[in-house]
Amino acid sequence: MEESLLTTESGGGREGKGWASRLGWGDGGRELMEEARRLGYVAAPMVAVTMSQFLVQVVSSMMVGHLGKLDLASAAIATSLTSVTGFSLLLGMASGLETLCGQAYGAEQYHMLSIHTYRAIFSLLVVCLPISLVWASMGKLLQLIGQDPLISQEAGKYAVWMIPGLFAYAIAQPLMKFLLSQSLILPMLLSSLMTLCLHIPLCWVLVFKSGLRNVGAALSISISYWLNVFILGMYIRYSASCRATRAPISKEAFRGVNEFLRLALPSALMICLEWWSFELLILLSGLLPNPQLETSVLSICLNSITLLYCFPYGLGCAASTRVSNELGAWNPKGAQLVVRVAMFLAISEAVLVSGTLFAMRRILGYAYSNEEEVMNYVTDMVPLVCFSVVFDSLQGVLSGIARGCGWQHLGAYVNLGSFYLFGIPIAVVLGFLLHIGGKGLWIGIVCGSTTQTILLSLITIFTNWQNQATMARERIFHERLPLQNMLK
């Protein structure tokens, strides 16, 4: 696979030079086109990976939605809370590997990728233990905060059957970051597509034929997550592509957990603070008049932008991989070039996707519900959702750049201020005090996204890439010393 990749890159480079020469762009144009090709090599399949994995939950929500408003609302609440208290935290912590593994791979310290991955899996599995206790008590907790008793009861059942999937997620995410840092996207793509294809009939049987209804949807998600873990694990264990980076478990992996947590915790905060702000809208919508309608519509909008976020997230992962590899290889100019190309692609993607969504505004609601009231409300919300898509596209790539550099702590401060000091207060005022309802809640979160994008852009613009490369090398050298001493 590595040889074929090198051949592809060489061929792509010759083709890129030919086009650049015809257009009269010179060396600078060739470099831009070559970097765009490298980003596309990772980003395009990564979009499909992310979308396939998210569709596992979307398919479940769609099927539950056709059972009725109560089932849809309870599944939406449960999905929101499991994301807030579990999946977002695990994804955020695992994203610390984008810095550690990406920079180690760029510096050709291949053995460190397995060590970092073992640390991540161990840490995430430990974190799953208290989270599973919270999920087991979710039904009672929802009633304590004033949610509808019927919705709370059904949401609690849904969350309990998601617990097995939580532990699978804790293993799958580090494995995916391990592969991503090496630009090994094909195994992730095949695994995700296989899982999705098997999940659709499995979910249909468990929801409609077994009598489990919304509980069957949660169980199908857990089964599908474990299937994904099995496929990824088998590939890493037996593939020749991972021979250089594959290593057995050693004591060094457990002794260095603190090193992983130094990046994993701020990385988790960076991702969770943003994720939680959107999920908080679902909880707040349950306190509005007609909570079943508001919760159902906002959950549809949230599912839609999360699905569309797969595009900038995939590009952000590609930017993170390329930036971290270049910094680890002591090439600050290369990292800076990645940033310029990635942001150009992000702007192009934002215009295309938001325009397409607006053109489809009248049919979006049909995918989730048969009720006319829900569909009309969704149509009215789409213009606001389009604004969210634009800013999500920009900040998704900027966040990937932050993960590649290792300044997740700055991203955490930005997200805290943008959403919790600005966006959420505006949402509460518009939604409750001015009685605008769900639209007011969404306008507030758009204000937060706008502020976040502006601040992340300023940080990126004024980044000293020479210093970032120096910090990357120091991080790698510091991690390598204990292992060298142990071998001596």
N, C-alpha and C positions, 0 to 999 in steps of 0.2 A: 504493500500500500504506500509505504514511504517513497519507494522508487517511482511508482506511478504518479505520486504527487509532485515529485521533482520534475518529472517529464512534463506534466501538465503545466507547471509553473513556467518551465522554460518555453514551452510552446506558446503559452499565454503572453509571456514577455515579448516574444518575437512578433506576435500578432499585434500587441499593444504598440510596439515601436512603429510598425507599419502604419497603423491608423494615425499615430501622433505625427509621423513625418508628413503624411498626406494633408493633415490639418495645419501643419506648420507650427506645432506647439513646442518642438525642441525637447531638450532633456527634462525640463520641468513638467511638460505635459505627459511625457512618458512615465515619469515617476507617479504623477497623479493617477493615471490610468492603471498602472500596475498595482498601486495601493488599493484602488477601487476594486480591482479584480480579486485581490487577496481578501478584502473585507467581504466581498460578495460570496467567495468560496465558503466562508464560515457563516455569514449572516443568513443566506438564503435557506440552507437546510436547517439552521437553528430556528428560524421562524416556523418552519414546518414542525420541528420538534416541540417547540413551546405551544404551538396551536394544537397539536395532537394531544398533548398532555392536558391542556386546559379543556379541550373538548370532552374529555372523560367526565368532568364535572358538569359541563354544559349539557351533554346528552342526558345525564341523569336529571338535571333541572327541567329540561324540556319534557321528559317523560312524566315526571312528577307533576308538572304544570297542568297536564291534561287530566289529572285526577280531580282537580278543583282548586279553588282559591285557598282553602285551609291548608291543603297539602303543599301548595306552592309557597305560601307564606312561611310555613314551618320549616320547609327545606331551605328557603332563603335565609331565614334567621340562623339556622344551624350551620349552613355553609359559611355565612358571614362570621359567626363566632369561632368556628373551627379554623378559619383563615386567620382571624385576629390573634387567637391564643396559641395556635400551633403551626400551621403551614407557613405563615409569613415569617415567624421566628426561625424556623428551621432553614428556610430558603435564605434568609438574611445571614445566618451564621455560616452556612455553607458557602456563601458568596465571598467570604474571606479567602477561600481557596483560589479565587480568581487572581488575587494579588500574589499569594504565596506560591502556588503551583505555576502560574503564568510566568512570573519573574524567574523562578528556579529553572523552568524549561528554557527560557531565553538565555540564561547563563550556562546552560548545558549541565546543570546539576540534576541529572535525571532521577537519581535514586531518592532525592528529596520529595518527589511527587507522591510516591507511595506513603512515605512517612507522614507528610501533611494530611493525606487522605485518611489514614488510620486515625490520626488525632481527631479529625473532624467527625468521623463516624462514631467513635467512642463518646465524644462530647455531646453529639446530637442525641444519641440513644439515652444518655443520662438525663438530658433535658426532657425527653419524652415522658419520663415517669411522672413528674408532677403535673404535666399537661394532661395526661390521661385521666388523672383524678378529677381535674376541673371538668373535663368533658363528661365524665360519668355523672356529675352533679349539675349538668347544664340546665335540665328542666326546672329544678328547684331554684337555681340562680336567676333564671329569666322571670319567674314569678315574683321573686324578691325585688326586682327592679321595675316592676309594674307592667310587664308584658301580659298579653292576653293568655289566660290559663290554658285554653285549648291549643293555641299555637305553641306555648311553652312546653306542654306535655309531648306533642309530636316532635318538636325540635330536639328535645332531650333524647328521645329514642333514636333519632337520626344521628346525633353526635356519638352515642355509645357505639354504634356499629361502624363509625369512622375510626375508632381507636386503633384497630389493626393496621389500617392504612397509614396512620401517623408514624408507626415504627418503620414501615416500608419506605416512607418518604424520607426519613432520617438517614437511610442508607443510600437511597437512590440519588439524592442531591449531591453528596460528595463524590459519588462515582461519576456523575455527569460533569462536575467541575474538573475532575481528574482527566477526563477525555477532552473536554473543551480546551483546556490549557495546551493540549497538543494538537489542536485543530482536527481531532478525530471525531467528526460530526456524523459520518455515515452510520456507525453502529447505534448512536443515539436515535437517529432518524428511523432506522429500521425497527428498533425496539419500540419506539413510541407509536409508530404506525401499526405494528402488530398488536400492541396492547389496545389501541383504540378500536381496531377492527374486531377484536374479540370482546371488547367491552360492550359494544352496541347490542349484539344479541343477548349477551349475558344480562345486561340491565333490563332489557325488554322482558325477558323471562321472569326475572326476580320481581319486577314491579307489577306486571300485569297478569302473569300466569301462576305465580307461587302464592299470591295473596298477601305478600309482605308489604305491598304498596310503597310508601316513601322509605321504609326501612330497607327494602330490597335495593333501592338506589344507592344507599350508603354502603351496603354490603358489597355491591358490585364494584364500587370505587376502591374499596380496600383490597379486594381480590385482584383487580387490575394493577394496582400499585405494586403488589408483591410480584406479579408476573413481570413487570418492568424491571424490578430489582434482579430477578433471576436471569433474565436475558443479558442485562448489562454485566452482571457478575461473571457469567460464562464467557462473554467476549473478552473481558479484561484478563481472565484467568488463562485462556487458551490462545488468544490472538498473538501473532508474531509482531503486530504493530506496537504492542505494549511491552515487548521484551525488555527494552532498555529502562523503562520506567516502572516495571513491575518488580516488587520486592516483598519478601516475607515480613510478617509482623515482628517487630523488635521492641525491646524495652525503651529505646530512644523515642518511639512514637508516643508512649505514655508519659515519659518524663518531660516532653516538650508541649504538653497540653496548654500550659500558660502562654506559650508563644503563639499558638493558634488563637486563643481567646483574645489576645491583644488586638487582633484584627477582626475576629469574628463578632465580638460584641458590638463595636461601633458599626460594623457592616450590618448587623441585625437591626440596630436602631435606625440606621439610615433607611433601610427598606421598610421596616415595620411602621415607622412614624408616618410614612406616606400611605402605606397600605391600610393602616388602621383608620386614617382620616376618611377614606372612602367607605370602609365598612361601618364606621360610626354613623354614616348617613342612614344605613339600613335600620340601625337601632333607633335613631331619632325618628325615622318615619313611622315606627311602630307606636309613637306617642302622639302622632297627628290624628285629627279626625279621620274616620274611615281607614283604620290602620291596615286592613287587608289589601285594599286597593293601593295605598301609598307604598307599602312594603313590596308588593308584587311589582309595581312599575319601576321603582328605583332599583330593585334587584335585577330586573331586565336590563336597565340602562347600565348597571354596574357590570353585569355579565358581558354586555356588548363591548364596553370600552376595555374590559380585561382581555377579551378575545382579540380586539384590534391592537391592544398593547403588545401582542406577540410580535408584531412587525418591528417597532422600535426596540423591544427587548432583545430580539434576535440580533439586530444591528448593534445594540449596546454590548451584547456578549462578544460579538466579533471585535468591536472596538476595544473592549477590555482585554481580550486575548492578545490582540496585536500590540496595544500600548504596553502591556506587561512584558510581553516577549522582547520588544525593542528596548525597554528600560533595563531588563535583565541582561541584555546583550550589550549594554553600554552604547546605545544609539539614540540619544535624546532628539536629534533632528528627525529620525525616523518616527519616533513617537509623536512629534509635533505634526508631521505630515499625516499620520493616521487620524489625528483629531480634525484637521481641516477637511479631509475627504469624508469622514464619518458624518460631520455636521452638514455638509452639502447633501449627502444622501438622506439624512434625517429630514431636512426641509422639504426635499422632493417627495418623500414618503408621506409627510404630514399633509401636503396639499392634495395628493392623489387620494389618500384614504378618507380624509374628511369630506372631500367633494363627492366621493362615491357613497358614503354613508348618508349624506344629505339627500342625494338623489333617490335613495331607497327608504326614505323616512316613513312612507305610507305603508310599507309592507313588513317592517321590522317586527311589529307586535304579533303578527300572525305566527311567527316561529315559536312563540312561547305560550300563547293563550288564544282561546276561541271567543273570549268575551269582548264585546264591542267597547265597553267602557275602558277596559285595560288597553286595547289597541289604540283608541283615540288619544288617551293620555300619553302613551309612548310616542305617538306622532308629534305631539306638542313639545315633548322633551328633546327630540333629536337635535334641533339647532344648538341647544346648550351642550349636548353630548359632543357635537362636532368641535366646539371650542376645547373641550377636554382632550379630544383626540390630538389636536394640533400641539398643545403644550405637553401632553404625554409623549408625543413623538420626539420632541426636542430634549426633554429632561431624561427620557429613557436612554438616549445615547450619552448625554452628559453624565448620568449616573454610572454608566458602563466605563466611561473614561476615569471617573473617580475610583472605581474598584480596581482598574488596571494600575493606577498610580499608587493606591494605598492610602488616600486621604478620605476614607469613609467617615472619619470623625467630623470633618468639615461638612460633609453631606448630611450628617445627623443634625448638626446645628441648624443648617439651612432648612431642613424639613420640619424641625421643631418650630422654628419661627414662622415659616411660611404657612403652615396649616393650623397650628394650635394657638398661635398668637394673632393670626390674621384671618385665615380662611374659615375655620370652624366658628369663631365668634360671629363673623358676618353671616354664616349659614343659619345660626341660631336666631339672630335678630330678624333675618328675612323670613325664615320659615315659621317662627312662632310669634314673635312680637308684631311683625307686619302682616302675618297671616297669608303669606304667599304659598305656603305649603311645600310640597316636594320640589317645586321649581326654585324656591328660595334657598332650600338646602343645597341644591346643585350649583346655583350661582355662587354661593359662598365657597364651595370647594374649587370652582374654576378660578376664583380670585387667589386662592392659595397656590394653585398650580402655576399661575402666571408669575407670582412672586418667586416661587421655587426656581422656575426656569431662568428668570433674570439673574438671580443670585448665583446659580451654578454656572451660568455663562460668564459672569464676571470673574469668578474664581478660575475658570479654565483659561480665560484670556490672559490673566496676569500670572499664570503658573510659570515658574522657572524650571524648564525641562532639564537643564543641566543638573540642578539640585535634585530633581526627582530621580534621575539616573544614578546619582551618587547614593541617595537613600536606598534605592533598590539593591545596589551592590552591597551596601552595608548590611541590609536585612538578610541577604543570601549568605554572606560571609559569616554573620553571627550565628545563623542557623546551622552552618556547616561545621563549625568548630567542635561542638560536642561530639559529633559522630566521628570526626577525625581522631580526636583524643581517645575515644573508646576503642577504635580500631588499633591505635598504637599500643 
